[in-house]
Amino acid sequence: MLQGRELSEFRKQLLGWFRQFQRDLPWRRTKDPYRIWLSEIMLQQTRVAAVIPYYERFLERFPDVRALAEAPPDEVLRLWSGLGYYSRGRNLQRAAQLVVARHNGVFPRTESEALALPGIGRYTAAAILSIAFGAKHAVLDGNVARVLARLNAMQGDLRDAPGWQALQRSAGRLLDTKSPSDWNQGMMELGAMICTPRSPQCLVCPVSKFCRARQLGLTESVPEKRKTRSRVEITLAAAVLLDPGGRTLLLPPPEASRKQPTHQEVAALVSKMWHFPSIAVKKKPAEELQEFLARLASLPAKKRTLHFEPLSESRHCVTHRDIVILPFRVLLPKLPRISGARLISLSELVSPSSLAVSNLTRKVARAALADPTPSTARL
């Protein structure tokens, strides 16, 4: 454990490196807790390069916490669409509403009050409070945990409770209380850019001489790889109903229309957003999808035989699930009336649209647009 002069030198080296070589990221140009909060939520399990354009578009529409709190939920999800992990966007708005209601629109400065907000855990609270307000909280995320594990040559699963608690104590001991904002960002930057999961760049690491794992030749084996959850494969059939004008039909977010027979499994796969009529299938995709559509649209018996044109299949991953998407085009002279459904031009769905849709729905739309559409519609 570092202490005394060695600890002072460690802090000096890390802070000097960060202040000279840190990436120029938009959320590092502000102390506004709302903007820092937004960046921390967007960066959860998402690459920096992917987050930046979403962050900038989101702030353009919702420049402060009140604008976000008062926005229609569907519009919030529309601007989040494509970023994934949509519960983050829902929790962000719920938290914004609480900040307005309980704290007069000002992000709380205490850890207990921050932790009471939806979507904010110990790491996120520490990051926001230290970066925005200079509060003396040490952050611990995956990047910081990896740095600490190598510094201490820590064996075992970092994510088990005793291991994580030990890392939290280590982070707290190392924290430079005079510069908690730069310190926390420096630790995260070191893990993201230098002390990477594979092939860490020890030769350019500013604190490599303090690293026990490097001294022992353990940088490739520390930390121990996490046990991965077994993956589940799901086959999803989706119907792209098209009229002669190129309009299609989307079903509403499952939570917004409980009357629709959207299976719970499908609701999770489409991230509880606007989606094509879809069903998880087992043996006969077209037949099972047709039966689902017949029930959905209450089609009379003589109209229940539809022509299902198979489109190019694609794949999609959601957490531990591997999804095989089997899209079918169904050409109709007129789209059926379905309670709560929305008609929209198919071409609008492959770019930011007026509706909140997931990447899975966009993949289905791209498949329909990639395959030439026959000139005549038929029942």
Wavefront OBJ file of the C-alpha trace (Angstrom):
o trace
v 0.000 0.000 0.000
v 1.370 3.382 -1.038
v 1.939 5.923 1.687
v 4.112 8.895 2.647
v 6.484 10.203 -0.029
v 5.686 7.326 -2.347
v 1.980 8.198 -2.280
v 2.753 11.880 -2.849
v 4.919 10.998 -5.850
v 2.223 8.714 -7.232
v -0.375 11.470 -7.026
v 1.987 14.018 -8.571
v 2.808 11.758 -11.515
v -0.803 10.835 -12.246
v -2.168 14.376 -11.991
v 0.667 15.775 -14.118
v 0.036 13.186 -16.802
v -3.722 13.786 -16.834
v -3.427 17.557 -17.004
v -1.048 17.322 -19.927
v -2.522 14.469 -21.946
v -6.239 14.277 -21.138
v -8.629 13.972 -24.070
v -10.589 17.088 -24.976
v -14.133 15.869 -24.283
v -17.170 18.187 -24.253
v -18.188 17.324 -20.669
v -14.708 18.251 -19.456
v -15.262 21.857 -20.469
v -17.910 22.456 -17.824
v -18.650 22.212 -14.108
v -22.409 22.143 -14.717
v -23.639 19.135 -12.706
v -26.470 18.502 -15.194
v -24.049 18.118 -18.098
v -21.627 15.999 -16.084
v -24.518 13.846 -14.883
v -25.772 13.387 -18.451
v -22.315 12.365 -19.677
v -21.853 9.850 -16.865
v -25.195 8.182 -17.607
v -24.537 8.062 -21.360
v -21.031 6.672 -20.860
v -22.273 3.643 -18.924
v -21.315 0.616 -21.055
v -20.958 2.886 -24.114
v -17.843 4.102 -25.929
v -16.857 7.763 -25.772
v -16.901 8.148 -29.567
v -20.476 6.869 -29.712
v -21.644 9.111 -26.871
v -20.373 12.501 -28.104
v -22.937 13.123 -30.896
v -25.802 11.921 -28.689
v -24.612 14.127 -25.833
v -24.504 17.201 -28.069
v -27.908 16.554 -29.688
v -29.500 15.842 -26.321
v -28.231 19.099 -24.813
v -29.367 21.069 -27.825
v -32.935 19.918 -27.165
v -32.759 19.682 -23.346
v -30.222 22.341 -22.275
v -31.042 22.097 -18.566
v -32.675 19.840 -16.024
v -36.059 21.599 -16.207
v -36.273 21.173 -19.966
v -35.614 17.464 -19.545
v -38.076 17.099 -16.682
v -40.897 18.737 -18.625
v -40.303 16.963 -21.969
v -42.634 14.268 -23.339
v -41.071 10.890 -22.415
v -41.355 9.695 -25.999
v -39.241 12.623 -27.183
v -36.544 11.833 -24.624
v -36.367 8.256 -25.880
v -36.383 9.442 -29.496
v -33.190 11.400 -28.867
v -31.742 8.451 -26.932
v -32.666 6.076 -29.760
v -29.646 4.139 -30.990
v -27.586 4.651 -27.823
v -28.952 1.480 -26.236
v -29.745 0.539 -22.627
v -32.877 2.663 -22.774
v -33.686 2.322 -19.082
v -30.870 4.873 -18.644
v -32.873 7.477 -20.549
v -36.076 6.700 -18.664
v -34.325 6.898 -15.289
v -32.555 10.091 -16.299
v -35.844 11.860 -16.924
v -37.455 10.491 -13.754
v -34.439 11.728 -11.792
v -34.657 15.141 -13.480
v -38.290 15.425 -12.398
v -37.290 14.658 -8.814
v -34.464 17.222 -8.919
v -36.995 19.843 -9.997
v -39.638 18.760 -7.476
v -37.413 18.185 -4.453
v -34.356 20.389 -5.064
v -35.762 23.322 -7.064
v -33.902 22.227 -10.195
v -30.459 22.149 -8.547
v -28.577 18.856 -8.426
v -28.154 17.842 -4.754
v -24.713 18.166 -3.210
v -24.911 15.316 -0.696
v -24.219 11.690 -1.528
v -27.358 10.421 0.196
v -29.602 12.760 -1.799
v -27.842 11.899 -5.062
v -28.192 8.170 -4.372
v -31.942 8.647 -3.871
v -32.324 9.584 -7.558
v -33.244 6.856 -10.106
v -30.317 5.529 -12.103
v -27.636 6.911 -9.787
v -25.443 4.486 -7.877
v -22.383 4.981 -5.747
v -19.979 5.434 -8.681
v -22.186 7.928 -10.542
v -22.864 9.954 -7.407
v -19.143 10.123 -6.609
v -18.277 11.158 -10.166
v -20.856 13.952 -10.357
v -20.182 15.331 -6.884
v -16.401 15.278 -7.218
v -16.206 16.661 -10.768
v -18.943 19.298 -10.457
v -18.478 20.370 -6.839
v -15.012 19.166 -5.837
v -16.477 16.825 -3.224
v -14.006 14.375 -1.681
v -15.440 11.144 -3.069
v -13.303 8.505 -4.809
v -14.834 6.917 -7.904
v -14.724 3.215 -8.596
v -15.775 1.961 -12.006
v -14.409 -0.818 -14.201
v -11.463 1.228 -15.446
v -10.434 2.393 -11.975
v -10.890 -1.118 -10.556
v -8.506 -2.516 -13.172
v -5.874 0.135 -12.368
v -6.139 -0.562 -8.646
v -6.063 -4.332 -9.119
v -2.799 -4.074 -11.079
v -1.256 -1.572 -8.686
v -1.895 -4.019 -5.837
v -1.482 -7.255 -7.874
v -4.919 -8.214 -6.609
v -6.036 -11.762 -7.444
v -9.562 -13.137 -7.650
v -12.878 -11.824 -8.931
v -12.970 -8.069 -8.461
v -16.747 -7.991 -8.594
v -17.435 -10.162 -5.597
v -18.472 -8.141 -2.546
v -15.258 -8.432 -0.472
v -13.061 -7.661 -3.481
v -15.068 -4.621 -4.530
v -15.122 -3.291 -0.973
v -11.337 -3.666 -0.782
v -10.995 -1.740 -4.039
v -13.284 0.997 -2.742
v -11.083 1.388 0.336
v -7.974 1.484 -1.852
v -9.517 4.163 -4.080
v -10.363 6.227 -1.011
v -6.804 6.003 0.355
v -5.270 7.103 -2.940
v -7.689 9.997 -3.547
v -5.982 13.378 -3.757
v -8.389 15.397 -1.619
v -6.922 18.679 -2.898
v -7.915 17.876 -6.497
v -10.714 15.248 -6.384
v -12.101 16.241 -9.799
v -8.838 15.879 -11.725
v -7.828 12.878 -9.625
v -10.948 10.851 -10.379
v -10.890 11.768 -14.043
v -7.183 10.948 -14.181
v -7.732 7.480 -12.709
v -10.540 6.804 -15.182
v -8.468 8.158 -18.079
v -5.527 5.975 -17.110
v -7.728 2.877 -17.190
v -9.380 3.861 -20.456
v -6.261 4.863 -22.403
v -3.189 3.202 -20.854
v -4.066 0.447 -18.352
v -6.407 -1.276 -20.807
v -7.896 -4.767 -20.362
v -5.588 -6.284 -22.989
v -2.027 -5.258 -23.831
v -1.681 -2.422 -21.302
v 0.817 0.243 -22.390
v 3.129 -0.059 -19.397
v 6.047 1.659 -21.162
v 4.174 4.972 -21.317
v 2.266 4.619 -18.045
v 3.035 7.565 -15.738
v 2.819 5.391 -12.617
v 4.230 2.084 -13.867
v 7.050 2.074 -11.288
v 4.411 1.751 -8.543
v 2.649 -1.204 -10.197
v 2.999 -4.524 -8.354
v 1.459 -6.506 -11.212
v 4.141 -5.229 -13.596
v 6.897 -6.028 -11.137
v 5.568 -9.579 -10.834
v 4.837 -10.037 -14.550
v 1.082 -10.311 -13.941
v -0.330 -7.445 -16.020
v -1.990 -9.807 -18.507
v -3.562 -12.028 -15.845
v -4.689 -9.306 -13.427
v -7.512 -8.661 -13.020
v -9.011 -12.120 -13.334
v -11.428 -12.457 -16.222
v -15.065 -12.350 -15.183
v -17.202 -15.408 -15.683
v -19.475 -14.711 -18.607
v -23.150 -15.507 -18.486
v -24.237 -18.193 -20.935
v -25.875 -16.652 -23.978
v -29.393 -17.390 -25.164
v -30.360 -17.390 -28.841
v -33.793 -16.095 -29.801
v -35.405 -16.034 -33.230
v -37.609 -13.013 -33.772
v -39.977 -12.641 -36.735
v -41.043 -9.097 -37.626
v -43.711 -7.937 -40.064
v -43.103 -4.850 -42.191
v -46.594 -3.937 -43.366
v -46.379 -1.588 -46.347
v -49.008 0.351 -48.283
v -48.507 1.625 -51.875
v -47.267 4.967 -50.517
v -44.353 3.378 -48.671
v -45.880 3.819 -45.242
v -45.529 1.173 -42.583
v -47.125 0.479 -39.222
v -45.446 0.495 -35.825
v -46.870 -0.681 -32.532
v -46.576 1.582 -29.486
v -44.175 1.014 -26.622
v -45.531 -2.004 -24.714
v -45.816 -0.065 -21.452
v -47.912 2.594 -23.157
v -50.477 0.130 -24.542
v -51.061 -2.854 -22.312
v -53.980 -3.954 -24.469
v -51.655 -4.957 -27.300
v -50.623 -8.649 -27.238
v -46.899 -7.891 -27.240
v -45.081 -10.745 -25.575
v -43.052 -9.767 -22.515
v -39.920 -11.196 -24.103
v -40.409 -9.127 -27.254
v -41.068 -6.017 -25.153
v -37.600 -6.343 -23.659
v -35.952 -6.998 -27.031
v -37.428 -3.854 -28.597
v -36.454 -1.880 -25.484
v -40.110 -1.019 -24.782
v -40.140 1.390 -27.718
v -42.084 1.736 -30.977
v -41.617 -1.438 -33.002
v -42.786 -3.539 -35.926
v -45.314 -6.266 -35.109
v -42.946 -8.965 -33.836
v -43.031 -12.329 -32.162
v -40.492 -14.821 -30.861
v -40.869 -17.919 -33.029
v -39.811 -21.568 -32.841
v -40.488 -23.602 -35.989
v -42.533 -21.822 -38.673
v -41.805 -18.069 -38.593
v -44.169 -16.956 -41.365
v -47.097 -19.013 -40.094
v -46.622 -17.982 -36.480
v -46.233 -14.324 -37.458
v -49.333 -14.482 -39.652
v -51.407 -15.908 -36.806
v -50.114 -13.150 -34.529
v -51.060 -10.471 -37.077
v -54.512 -11.987 -37.527
v -55.166 -11.666 -33.799
v -53.547 -8.237 -33.619
v -55.526 -6.697 -36.465
v -58.704 -8.764 -35.917
v -58.690 -9.748 -39.572
v -61.814 -11.529 -40.862
v -61.289 -15.126 -41.949
v -61.225 -14.365 -45.674
v -58.379 -11.849 -45.226
v -56.189 -13.895 -42.957
v -54.044 -15.302 -45.761
v -51.344 -12.731 -46.384
v -48.278 -12.954 -48.591
v -45.146 -12.903 -46.444
v -42.058 -11.974 -48.441
v -38.896 -12.987 -46.552
v -36.205 -10.313 -46.336
v -32.524 -10.572 -45.455
v -32.068 -11.789 -41.914
v -29.783 -10.004 -39.499
v -28.455 -10.401 -35.983
v -28.738 -8.267 -32.906
v -27.388 -8.564 -29.357
v -29.135 -7.442 -26.194
v -27.184 -8.168 -22.978
v -26.884 -11.990 -22.870
v -29.268 -12.633 -25.775
v -28.286 -13.250 -29.392
v -31.234 -12.420 -31.616
v -31.746 -13.729 -35.131
v -34.116 -11.290 -36.842
v -36.307 -12.696 -39.615
v -38.108 -9.757 -41.260
v -41.029 -10.269 -43.638
v -42.564 -7.690 -45.948
v -46.340 -7.734 -46.283
v -47.738 -5.527 -49.042
v -51.270 -4.269 -48.505
v -53.522 -1.863 -50.424
v -54.404 -0.323 -47.056
v -52.805 -0.690 -43.638
v -55.074 -2.142 -40.955
v -56.376 -0.084 -38.067
v -54.763 -1.151 -34.814
v -55.413 0.686 -31.573
v -52.453 2.879 -30.641
v -50.439 2.032 -33.757
v -48.703 4.748 -35.751
v -48.259 5.072 -39.499
v -44.862 6.326 -40.632
v -42.801 6.387 -43.803
v -40.453 3.400 -43.838
v -37.546 5.569 -44.969
v -37.835 7.708 -41.815
v -36.852 4.793 -39.606
v -33.261 4.374 -40.774
v -32.203 7.760 -39.390
v -33.333 9.787 -36.370
v -37.097 9.756 -36.737
v -40.126 11.344 -35.116
v -40.631 8.167 -33.079
v -38.429 6.515 -30.477
v -37.232 3.232 -31.963
v -34.443 0.833 -31.051
v -31.535 -0.292 -33.241
v -33.307 -3.624 -33.675
v -36.261 -1.851 -35.306
v -33.884 0.125 -37.522
v -32.269 -3.111 -38.710
v -35.676 -4.433 -39.755
v -36.397 -1.186 -41.629
v -33.024 -1.344 -43.421
v -33.718 -4.910 -44.511
v -37.032 -3.810 -46.048
v -35.439 -0.858 -47.838
v -32.474 -2.885 -49.110
v -34.643 -5.400 -50.955
v -36.505 -3.951 -53.977
v -40.223 -3.674 -53.391
v -42.529 -5.296 -55.975
v -44.640 -2.758 -57.851
v -48.012 -4.176 -56.857
v -49.455 -4.761 -53.434
v -51.518 -7.830 -52.795
v -53.501 -9.349 -49.961
l 1 2 3 4 5 6 7 8 9 10 11 12 13 14 15 16 17 18 19 20 21 22 23 24 25 26 27 28 29 30 31 32 33 34 35 36 37 38 39 40 41 42 43 44 45 46 47 48 49 50 51 52 53 54 55 56 57 58 59 60 61 62 63 64 65 66 67 68 69 70 71 72 73 74 75 76 77 78 79 80 81 82 83 84 85 86 87 88 89 90 91 92 93 94 95 96 97 98 99 100 101 102 103 104 105 106 107 108 109 110 111 112 113 114 115 116 117 118 119 120 121 122 123 124 125 126 127 128 129 130 131 132 133 134 135 136 137 138 139 140 141 142 143 144 145 146 147 148 149 150 151 152 153 154 155 156 157 158 159 160 161 162 163 164 165 166 167 168 169 170 171 172 173 174 175 176 177 178 179 180 181 182 183 184 185 186 187 188 189 190 191 192 193 194 195 196 197 198 199 200 201 202 203 204 205 206 207 208 209 210 211 212 213 214 215 216 217 218 219 220 221 222 223 224 225 226 227 228 229 230 231 232 233 234 235 236 237 238 239 240 241 242 243 244 245 246 247 248 249 250 251 252 253 254 255 256 257 258 259 260 261 262 263 264 265 266 267 268 269 270 271 272 273 274 275 276 277 278 279 280 281 282 283 284 285 286 287 288 289 290 291 292 293 294 295 296 297 298 299 300 301 302 303 304 305 306 307 308 309 310 311 312 313 314 315 316 317 318 319 320 321 322 323 324 325 326 327 328 329 330 331 332 333 334 335 336 337 338 339 340 341 342 343 344 345 346 347 348 349 350 351 352 353 354 355 356 357 358 359 360 361 362 363 364 365 366 367 368 369 370 371 372 373 374 375 376 377 378 379
